[in-house]
Amino acid sequence: MENETTTNTIALLDISPPHGGQLVNRMLRGQMRQAVQERAETLKKINLSPMNLSDLELIATGAMSPLSGFMGQTDYERVVKEMRLSNNLLWSIPVTLAISSEDAVGIETDQEVALCENGHVLAIMEIAEKYVYDKEQEAELVYGTKDEAHPGVARLNKQGDVLLGGDIWVVDLPAAAKSEFPELRHSPAQTRRMFARRGWRRIVGFQTRNPIHRAHEYIQKAALEIVDGLFLHPLVGETKADDIPADVRIASYEAILRDYYPAESVLLGVFPAAMRYAGPREAIFHALLRKNYGCTHFIVGRDHAGVGNYYGTYDAQQIFNDFTREEVGIEILPFDYTFFCRKCGMVVSSKTCPHGREDWIYLSGTQVREMLERGEMLPPEFTRPEVSKVLLDGIKNNNEVDKSDG
C-alpha cells in the first residue's frame, strides 16, 4: 500500500511539468555551501537591487525554471525581440543583472563574483558574459512605451548600463525570504507536494497585488467550479509606493479565506516576485511561473499587471493567442470585467449583466486608497466587511508608524 501511495504522489507531482521540463534548484547545502560561502568572501561583491533580490530567490527555488542564472546576451535579445529564449522556449520578460559602467571595470568572463544584500553574501555568479544593451528598445518592446512615468521604464532607465550574464549558486536567500511571511513562502517543490497530498489534479493559480474584493471572489469561485483547488498567490515583492502594503493585504486575504472559502479547496502562498508592470508580457511571465509552482490553470482578468492607461483592457488575455497551448503549457482562464450590479443584486460580469453602468458598483484602486486614508469602510457590495476592517486597521497602523518614524 505504501508503494502505491508513493507512486500516486509522484504521478500527481508530474501532472503539470515545469517550464522546460525540469525544476531548477540552485540552492547549495552542506559542505558545498560552506566552501562556496568561504570562497565568496574573497570575491568582488555586487549589491543587488530589490528586483534582483526577488529574481535571485525565484531562480534559486526553481520558480523561474529553466533559468539557472541571469540572462546572457543571446537570451536577453531574443526575449526582448521575440519573447523566446535562445533554445526557442517561450519566455516574455528579461531577467537581468545590471551594474554601472564603473562597477563593470575589471570584471571579466569566467570570473566569479559574489552577489550580496547590503554586503551580506547570498550567492556566487559565474560570469559568462558582460555586455551593453539598448534601454530604449527594451522599454518600447517589453513595456510598450518609453514614457518615464511608467514605473517599469523608470526603473529600467535608472539601472546600470552593463549587464552580467551567468549561472548563480545560492548560499543564502534574501532577508525578506526569512522574515516576511516565512510560513507562506512555499517553493515550487513544496507547492507540488502540497497539491499532491491534497489529491489536487487541476489547480488554478490567481495572481494579485491588491486586496481581494467581491469581483475577485466571484472569479476565483467560478474557477473553483471546474478545478480541484485554488492557489491564491499574492505578490509580495517590490511594488509602487502607493500600492497597499503587503502585510495589510496578506491579513485581508487570511480574513476572507477564514470566513468565505472552504479550507480544503484553497492554498494561500506568497509570490516573492517584484512587479514590473509590463502588462501583457507580464501576464505570460506570471502564468509560466505558476506552471512551475504546479498549477494547471491560471486566471487572467482585465488589465493584468497593468498600470495607468498603457495597455488595453484585455491585451493581457489576447497575447496568449499568439502562442500554442503546448508552448504555454498552462490553461488560461480569461475573465471579463466583473462588478456588483444593484439591479442583479449580485456580482456579475459585462457578459452576464444587461444593466447600465449607473447600476454597477466598482471602485478603482485610487478610490479604494482614498476611502481607506479617510477612515471610511468600503461598500459591502465591493468587498466583504471583514476585509474592509482589516484594511482600515492596517492602513491606520502603518500611517501611525510612518508618523513616529518621521
C-alpha positions as CSV (number, residue, x, y, z in Angstrom):
1,M,0.0,0.0,0.0
2,E,2.8,2.4,0.8
3,N,4.4,1.8,-2.6
4,E,1.1,2.5,-4.3
5,T,0.7,5.8,-2.4
6,T,4.2,6.9,-3.3
7,T,3.6,6.1,-7.0
8,N,0.3,8.1,-7.0
9,T,2.0,11.0,-5.3
10,I,4.8,11.1,-7.9
11,A,2.2,10.9,-10.7
12,L,0.3,13.9,-9.2
13,L,3.6,15.8,-8.9
14,D,4.1,15.3,-12.7
15,I,0.7,16.4,-13.8
16,S,2.0,19.9,-14.7
17,P,5.6,19.6,-15.8
18,P,7.8,22.7,-15.1
19,H,8.6,25.0,-17.9
20,G,11.4,23.4,-19.9
21,G,10.6,20.0,-18.3
22,Q,12.8,20.2,-15.1
23,L,12.5,22.1,-11.9
24,V,15.7,24.1,-11.3
25,N,17.4,24.1,-7.9
26,R,20.3,26.5,-7.4
27,M,20.4,26.3,-3.5
28,L,23.6,24.9,-2.1
29,R,23.7,22.9,1.2
30,G,26.1,21.2,3.5
31,Q,29.8,21.2,2.8
32,M,29.5,22.6,-0.7
33,R,27.5,25.6,0.7
34,Q,30.2,26.2,3.3
35,A,33.0,26.0,0.8
36,V,31.3,28.4,-1.6
37,Q,30.4,30.8,1.2
38,E,34.1,31.0,2.3
39,R,35.3,31.5,-1.3
40,A,32.7,34.2,-1.9
41,E,34.3,36.3,0.9
42,T,37.4,36.7,-1.4
43,L,35.4,37.8,-4.5
44,K,34.4,41.1,-5.9
45,K,31.0,42.0,-4.3
46,I,27.9,43.3,-6.1
47,N,25.0,44.6,-4.1
48,L,21.6,43.6,-5.6
49,S,18.6,45.9,-6.2
50,P,15.2,44.9,-4.7
51,M,14.1,43.4,-8.0
52,N,17.4,41.5,-8.3
53,L,16.9,40.1,-4.8
54,S,13.4,38.9,-5.8
55,D,14.7,37.4,-9.0
56,L,17.6,35.6,-7.2
57,E,15.1,33.9,-4.8
58,L,12.9,32.9,-7.7
59,I,15.8,31.4,-9.7
60,A,17.2,29.7,-6.6
61,T,14.0,27.9,-5.8
62,G,13.1,26.9,-9.3
63,A,10.2,29.3,-9.7
64,M,11.9,30.8,-12.8
65,S,12.8,27.4,-14.3
66,P,14.5,26.8,-16.7
67,L,16.6,29.9,-15.8
68,S,19.7,29.0,-13.8
69,G,21.1,32.5,-13.5
70,F,20.8,36.0,-15.1
71,M,20.4,36.1,-18.8
72,G,23.3,36.3,-21.3
73,Q,23.1,38.4,-24.4
74,T,21.5,35.9,-26.8
75,D,18.8,35.0,-24.4
76,Y,18.2,38.7,-23.5
77,E,17.9,39.9,-27.1
78,R,15.7,37.1,-28.2
79,V,13.4,37.6,-25.2
80,V,13.1,41.3,-25.8
81,K,12.5,41.0,-29.5
82,E,10.7,37.6,-29.9
83,M,9.6,36.5,-26.4
84,R,11.7,33.4,-26.6
85,L,14.9,32.1,-25.1
86,S,17.8,31.1,-27.3
87,N,16.5,27.4,-27.3
88,N,13.2,28.8,-28.6
89,L,11.3,28.2,-25.4
90,L,8.6,30.8,-24.6
91,W,9.8,33.5,-22.2
92,S,8.4,37.0,-22.1
93,I,10.4,39.1,-19.6
94,P,14.2,39.7,-19.5
95,V,15.7,38.6,-16.2
96,T,19.0,40.5,-16.0
97,L,21.6,41.8,-13.6
98,A,22.5,45.4,-14.4
99,I,25.6,47.2,-13.0
100,S,27.2,50.6,-13.6
101,S,30.0,51.0,-16.1
102,E,32.3,51.9,-13.2
103,D,31.5,48.7,-11.4
104,A,31.9,46.7,-14.6
105,V,35.6,47.7,-14.9
106,G,37.8,44.8,-14.1
107,I,35.0,42.2,-14.3
108,E,35.9,39.6,-16.9
109,T,34.2,36.5,-18.3
110,D,35.0,33.2,-16.5
111,Q,35.4,35.3,-13.3
112,E,33.3,34.7,-10.2
113,V,31.6,37.5,-8.3
114,A,29.7,37.5,-5.0
115,L,26.1,38.7,-5.1
116,C,25.1,40.5,-1.9
117,E,22.4,42.1,0.0
118,N,23.8,45.1,1.9
119,G,27.2,43.4,1.9
120,H,25.9,40.0,3.0
121,V,26.8,37.3,0.6
122,L,23.8,35.4,-0.9
123,A,25.4,33.7,-4.0
124,I,28.3,33.5,-6.3
125,M,27.8,34.1,-10.0
126,E,30.0,32.6,-12.7
127,I,30.4,35.4,-15.3
128,A,29.7,34.0,-18.7
129,E,29.1,37.4,-20.4
130,K,29.4,41.1,-19.9
131,Y,27.5,43.2,-22.4
132,V,25.8,46.5,-23.1
133,Y,22.2,46.8,-24.1
134,D,19.6,49.2,-25.5
135,K,17.4,50.5,-22.8
136,E,15.1,52.3,-25.2
137,Q,14.5,49.2,-27.2
138,E,13.7,47.2,-24.1
139,A,11.3,49.8,-22.9
140,E,9.5,50.0,-26.2
141,L,9.2,46.2,-26.8
142,V,8.8,44.9,-23.2
143,Y,6.7,47.8,-21.7
144,G,5.2,49.1,-24.8
145,T,6.3,52.7,-24.0
146,K,9.4,54.8,-23.4
147,D,7.4,57.1,-21.1
148,E,9.4,57.8,-17.9
149,A,6.1,57.9,-15.9
150,H,5.7,54.2,-16.4
151,P,7.2,52.6,-13.2
152,G,8.9,49.8,-15.2
153,V,10.5,52.2,-17.6
154,A,11.6,54.5,-14.8
155,R,13.3,51.6,-13.0
156,L,14.9,50.4,-16.3
157,N,16.4,53.8,-17.0
158,K,17.8,54.2,-13.5
159,Q,19.7,50.9,-13.5
160,G,23.2,50.3,-14.8
161,D,24.3,50.4,-18.4
162,V,26.1,47.0,-18.4
163,L,24.5,43.5,-18.0
164,L,26.2,40.5,-16.5
165,G,25.1,37.1,-17.6
166,G,25.8,33.7,-16.0
167,D,24.7,30.9,-13.6
168,I,24.3,31.5,-9.9
169,W,24.8,29.3,-6.9
170,V,22.9,30.4,-3.8
171,V,24.2,30.0,-0.3
172,D,21.6,32.2,1.4
173,L,18.2,33.6,0.5
174,P,17.5,37.4,0.9
175,A,16.4,38.7,4.3
176,A,12.8,39.0,3.2
177,A,12.6,35.3,2.4
178,K,13.2,34.6,6.1
179,S,11.4,37.5,7.8
180,E,8.4,38.2,5.6
181,F,5.6,35.6,5.7
182,P,8.0,32.6,6.0
183,E,5.1,30.2,6.7
184,L,3.5,31.2,3.4
185,R,6.7,31.3,1.3
186,H,6.3,28.0,-0.4
187,S,8.8,26.9,-3.0
188,P,7.6,25.2,-6.3
189,A,8.8,21.9,-5.0
190,Q,6.8,22.4,-1.8
191,T,3.6,23.5,-3.5
192,R,3.8,20.5,-5.8
193,R,4.0,18.2,-2.8
194,M,1.2,20.1,-1.1
195,F,-1.1,19.8,-4.1
196,A,-0.2,16.1,-4.3
197,R,-1.0,15.4,-0.7
198,R,-4.4,17.1,-1.1
199,G,-5.1,14.9,-4.2
200,W,-5.5,18.0,-6.4
201,R,-5.0,17.2,-10.1
202,R,-6.3,20.5,-11.5
203,I,-5.1,23.6,-9.7
204,V,-5.9,27.2,-10.7
205,G,-3.4,30.0,-9.8
206,F,-4.5,33.5,-9.0
207,Q,-2.1,36.5,-9.2
208,T,-2.9,39.7,-7.3
209,R,-1.1,42.7,-5.8
210,N,-4.4,44.1,-4.4
211,P,-6.7,43.1,-1.6
212,I,-9.4,40.7,-2.6
213,H,-12.7,42.3,-3.4
214,R,-16.1,40.8,-4.4
215,A,-15.1,40.7,-8.1
216,H,-12.0,38.6,-7.3
217,E,-14.1,36.3,-5.1
218,Y,-16.6,35.8,-7.9
219,I,-13.8,34.9,-10.4
220,Q,-12.0,32.6,-8.0
221,K,-15.1,30.7,-7.0
222,A,-16.2,30.4,-10.6
223,A,-12.8,28.9,-11.5
224,L,-13.1,26.6,-8.5
225,E,-16.2,25.0,-10.0
226,I,-14.0,23.4,-12.7
227,V,-10.8,22.6,-10.8
228,D,-9.8,20.8,-7.6
229,G,-8.1,23.6,-5.8
230,L,-7.3,27.4,-5.8
231,F,-3.7,28.6,-5.3
232,L,-4.1,32.1,-4.1
233,H,-0.7,33.6,-4.7
234,P,-0.4,37.3,-3.9
235,L,2.7,39.1,-5.0
236,V,4.8,40.5,-2.1
237,G,8.0,41.8,-3.8
238,E,8.6,45.4,-4.7
239,T,5.5,47.3,-5.9
240,K,4.7,51.0,-6.4
241,A,4.8,53.2,-3.2
242,D,1.1,53.8,-3.4
243,D,0.1,50.1,-3.5
244,I,-1.5,48.6,-0.3
245,P,1.4,47.3,1.8
246,A,1.9,43.5,1.6
247,D,1.4,42.8,5.3
248,V,-2.0,44.5,5.2
249,R,-3.0,42.6,2.0
250,I,-2.0,39.3,3.5
251,A,-4.1,39.9,6.6
252,S,-7.1,40.7,4.4
253,Y,-6.6,37.5,2.4
254,E,-6.5,35.5,5.6
255,A,-9.7,37.2,6.8
256,I,-11.7,36.4,3.7
257,L,-10.4,32.8,3.4
258,R,-11.3,32.1,7.0
259,D,-14.9,33.1,6.6
260,Y,-15.9,32.7,2.9
261,Y,-13.9,29.9,1.4
262,P,-13.7,26.1,2.0
263,A,-10.4,25.4,3.6
264,E,-9.9,22.1,1.8
265,S,-10.1,23.9,-1.6
266,V,-7.7,26.8,-1.2
267,L,-4.0,27.2,-0.5
268,L,-2.6,30.6,0.3
269,G,1.1,31.3,-0.5
270,V,3.1,34.4,-1.2
271,F,4.8,35.1,-4.5
272,P,8.2,36.9,-3.9
273,A,8.4,38.5,-7.3
274,A,8.8,42.2,-7.9
275,M,6.1,43.9,-10.1
276,R,7.4,45.0,-13.4
277,Y,4.0,46.5,-14.6
278,A,4.7,45.0,-18.1
279,G,1.0,44.2,-18.8
280,P,0.6,41.5,-21.4
281,R,4.2,40.3,-21.3
282,E,4.0,40.1,-17.5
283,A,0.8,38.0,-17.8
284,I,2.7,35.4,-19.7
285,F,5.5,35.6,-17.2
286,H,3.2,35.1,-14.3
287,A,1.5,32.2,-16.0
288,L,4.8,30.4,-16.7
289,L,6.0,30.8,-13.1
290,R,2.7,29.5,-11.8
291,K,3.2,26.5,-14.1
292,N,6.5,25.9,-12.3
293,Y,4.6,26.0,-8.9
294,G,2.4,23.2,-10.2
295,C,-0.7,25.0,-11.4
296,T,-2.6,23.5,-14.4
297,H,-4.7,26.7,-14.9
298,F,-4.2,30.4,-14.5
299,I,-6.7,33.2,-14.2
300,V,-6.1,36.3,-16.3
301,G,-8.6,39.1,-15.7
302,R,-8.9,42.6,-17.0
303,D,-5.7,44.7,-17.3
304,H,-3.5,42.0,-15.7
305,A,-0.2,43.6,-14.5
306,G,-1.2,46.9,-16.0
307,V,-0.6,50.4,-14.8
308,G,-2.2,53.7,-15.9
309,N,-3.5,53.5,-19.4
310,Y,-0.5,51.9,-21.1
311,Y,-2.3,48.7,-22.1
312,G,-5.7,47.8,-23.5
313,T,-8.2,46.3,-21.0
314,Y,-7.9,42.8,-22.5
315,D,-4.4,42.9,-24.0
316,A,-3.1,40.6,-21.4
317,Q,-5.6,37.9,-22.4
318,Q,-5.2,38.4,-26.1
319,I,-1.4,38.0,-26.1
320,F,-1.9,34.3,-25.3
321,N,-3.5,33.8,-28.7
322,D,0.0,34.4,-30.3
323,F,1.2,31.1,-28.8
324,T,0.0,27.5,-28.9
325,R,-1.4,25.8,-25.8
326,E,1.5,23.4,-25.9
327,E,4.2,26.1,-25.6
328,V,2.4,28.0,-22.9
329,G,1.8,24.7,-21.1
330,I,-0.9,26.0,-18.7
331,E,-4.6,26.6,-19.4
332,I,-5.5,30.2,-19.3
333,L,-8.9,31.2,-17.8
334,P,-9.8,34.7,-19.2
335,F,-12.4,36.5,-17.2
336,D,-14.4,39.6,-18.3
337,Y,-14.9,42.8,-16.3
338,T,-16.8,41.9,-13.1
339,F,-18.7,44.1,-10.6
340,F,-21.7,44.2,-8.3
341,C,-24.9,45.2,-10.0
342,R,-27.6,46.7,-7.8
343,K,-30.4,45.5,-10.1
344,C,-29.0,42.0,-10.4
345,G,-28.3,42.0,-6.7
346,M,-25.1,40.1,-7.1
347,V,-21.6,40.1,-8.6
348,V,-21.8,39.7,-12.4
349,S,-19.7,40.4,-15.5
350,S,-20.2,42.5,-18.6
351,K,-21.1,39.2,-20.3
352,T,-24.0,38.4,-17.9
353,C,-25.4,41.8,-16.8
354,P,-27.9,43.6,-19.1
355,H,-28.0,46.8,-16.9
356,G,-26.2,50.1,-17.4
357,R,-23.1,51.4,-15.6
358,E,-25.3,53.6,-13.3
359,D,-26.2,50.3,-11.5
360,W,-22.7,49.0,-11.2
361,I,-20.6,49.3,-8.0
362,Y,-16.9,49.2,-8.7
363,L,-14.0,51.2,-7.2
364,S,-10.7,52.0,-8.7
365,G,-7.5,51.3,-6.8
366,T,-7.1,55.1,-6.2
367,Q,-10.7,55.4,-4.9
368,V,-10.1,52.5,-2.5
369,R,-6.9,54.0,-1.1
370,E,-8.6,57.4,-0.7
371,M,-11.5,56.0,1.2
372,L,-9.2,54.0,3.5
373,E,-7.0,57.0,4.1
374,R,-10.2,58.9,5.2
375,G,-11.0,56.1,7.6
376,E,-14.1,55.0,5.6
377,M,-15.4,51.4,5.3
378,L,-15.6,50.2,1.8
379,P,-19.1,49.4,0.4
380,P,-20.1,45.7,1.3
381,E,-21.0,45.3,-2.4
382,F,-17.4,46.0,-3.3
383,T,-15.6,43.9,-0.6
384,R,-16.5,41.9,2.5
385,P,-16.8,43.9,5.7
386,E,-14.1,41.7,7.3
387,V,-11.7,42.7,4.6
388,S,-12.6,46.3,4.8
389,K,-11.9,46.4,8.6
390,V,-8.5,44.7,8.2
391,L,-7.6,47.2,5.5
392,L,-8.7,50.2,7.6
393,D,-6.8,49.0,10.7
394,G,-3.7,48.1,8.6
395,I,-3.6,51.5,6.9
396,K,-4.1,53.3,10.2
397,N,-1.3,51.4,11.9
398,N,1.1,51.9,9.0
399,N,0.3,55.6,9.0
400,E,1.0,55.8,12.7
401,V,4.3,54.0,12.3
402,D,5.3,56.4,9.5
403,K,4.5,59.4,11.7
404,S,6.5,58.1,14.6
405,D,9.5,57.3,12.3
406,G,9.2,60.8,10.9
